[in-house]
């Protein structure tokens, strides 16, 4: 409920003043980090690290000259998830990695070519970010296909919303846009962050329930 209230307030600020389209991002993420630390019972370092890196990325991309280090931080947050997920995948599953990387790499290239006409000094950070998000999307998809678990499906939807949000964000950043683009970009980002948060909690609950059943035996 608290997160929903903050999200509504964030969108309202964009409606009343267009200039808040970047500055407002860190506040909902800060709420999610706080909620996660309050609700989790496991304190998974990867999940905490991911949420904190996203928060730092939100702060950096909302200040002048912070875009390049900000998207590098986002990329590192995705690689953190990749490192965690890879430990649970079977060797046979890795046969699909190249296929998914080529697919998502192709989609990223389309966005890069048609949206980012002149990235300037941001070219290398954007390419690093693109490789990172293609990797994490591939690993999350492979993990869901292998397990078909509810929590992993939530993470898959979360990364899907993040891709949509980042694509619209690129249009907002590198092109002249109206308020509706800003609202849509922020809304999809807020949904994505919330789904990551819920997916992390569900994954931890699954582990907790497993060990609880062992203890009862």
N, C-alpha and C positions, 0 to 999 in steps of 0.2 A: 504493500500500500504506500509506504514512504517513497519507494522508488517511482511509483506511478505518479505521485504528487509532484516530485521533482521533475519528472519528464514533462508533465503538463506545463509546469512553470517555465521550463526551458523553451518549449515551443512557443509559449505566450510571449516570452522576451523577444524571440525572433520576429513574431508578428508585429509587435509594437515598435521594434527598432531593428532594422535590417543588419546593422553593424555587429550585432551579437551572434552572427552565424558561426563564428569560430570560437569566441571567448567562452561560450556557454558549455562546451563539450566536457570539460573536466569534472564538473560538479556532479552529474549523474553517475559517472564512473566512480568518483570518490564514495558516493553512497553505496554502490555495489560492493566495493572493496570492504567497507565497514560492515555491511550486512553479511558478507561471506565470513569475515573474521568472527562475527558474533554467532552465526548459525552453524559453522562447520565444527565437527568433533575430531577431525583428523589432521587439519592444518597441512594439507598437501603442499609441499614447497613449490612444485611446478605450477599449481593453480594460483597460489598466492603471487608467485613471480609473474605469471601471465597478466593477472589483473593489475598489478603494480606497474608493470611495463606499459600496459595500455593507458594507465593513468598518466604516466610520465609523457607518453606519446601525445596524449590529448593536450597536456599543458604546453608542450613544445610547439605543436602545430597551431596553437592558438595565439602565439606571440610572434612578433616580427623576427625574421631570420631563423625561426625555429623549425621550419618545414622539413628541411633536409635531415637534421638529427632526429626529428620526430618520427619520420617514416622509417628511418633506420631502427629506431627503438621498436616500432610496430613489427618490423621484420624479425627482430630478435625475439620478440614475444611469440611469434609463430614458430620459430625454430626451437624454442623452449618446449612447445607442445609436441613438435615432431620428435624431439629426443625422448619425450615421455611415452608417446604412442608406439614408437618403433620397438620398444622392449616387449610389447604384448602381441606383436604380429608374428604369424608363422612364416617360415622361410618361403613356403609356396606362394604366399600372398604377394611377395615382392615381385613376382613375375608380372603383375599388373601395374607396377609403379611407373614404368616407362610410358605405358599407354596413357595413364592418367596425367602424367607430367606433360606429355605432348598435347593432350586435349586442353588442359587448363593453360598451358603456355600459349597455345594458339589463341584462346579467348583473351588472355592478357595482352598479346601482341595487337589484336584488333582494337582493344581499348587504348593501348599506347599510341597506335598510329592515328586513329581517328579522333581521339579526344585531346591527347597531349601533343599538339602541333609544334610547340616550342618549349620544351621543358627546361632549356638552358642548363644552369649548374645543377639542376635536380636530376639530370638524366641517370647518373650512376646510382644515387640512392633509390630512385624509382625502380630501376632494374633489379637492384638487390631486394627491394620490397616485393617486386613481382615474382622473383624466384622463390622467396620465402612463402608467399601466400599460395603459390602453386604447389609447393611441397606440402604445406600443412593441409590444404584441401585434399590432396591425393591421399595422405596418410589417414585423415579422418574418414574419408570415403572407404578406404580399404579396411579400416578398423570396423566400420559399421557393417560392411558386407560380410566380414568374417564372423562377427558376433551377433548381429541383428538385435542388439540391445537398445532399450528405450533411451538410455542416457546418451549413447553414441549417436542415435538418430537426432537428438536435440542438438548435439555439437555439430552435426552435419548441417542442420538447418541454420544454426548460428553462423557458421562460416559462409553459408550462402547469402544470408542477409548482410554479412560484412562485405562481401564482394560487391553486392548491389550498392551498399552505402559508399564504399570507396570509389566506385565508378562515378556515382553522382557527385561525390566530393571533388573528384578531379575536374568535372565539368564546372562546378561552382568555383573552384580555385583558379582555373586557367581560362575561364570564359566569363562573359557577362551573363549573369543569370538573374532571375527574379526570386521573390520570397518563397515561391512554391518549391523550387529546386532545393533551397536551403532546408525547408521543413521536411521534405521527403528524405534528404540525405541524413539529417539528424534523427528522424524517426526510425529509419532502418538501422542506424548505428545503435540507438537505444535498445531496440528489439534484439539486435545481435548480442550486445553486451549482457542483457538479461538472460538470454538463452545459454550463453557460455556459463554464466553464474549458476543457473539451474542444472545444466548438464554436469558441472563439476560436483555439485551437491549430490545429485543422483548417483554419480559414479562412486562417491565416497560412501553413500548410504548402502550401496550394493556390497561394498567391501566390509562395512561395519556389520551388516546383517549376516554375511557369510561367517565372520569370526564369532558372532554371537551364537549362531547355530552350533558351531563347533564346541563352544564353551558349555552349552546346554547338554550336549552329548556326554 
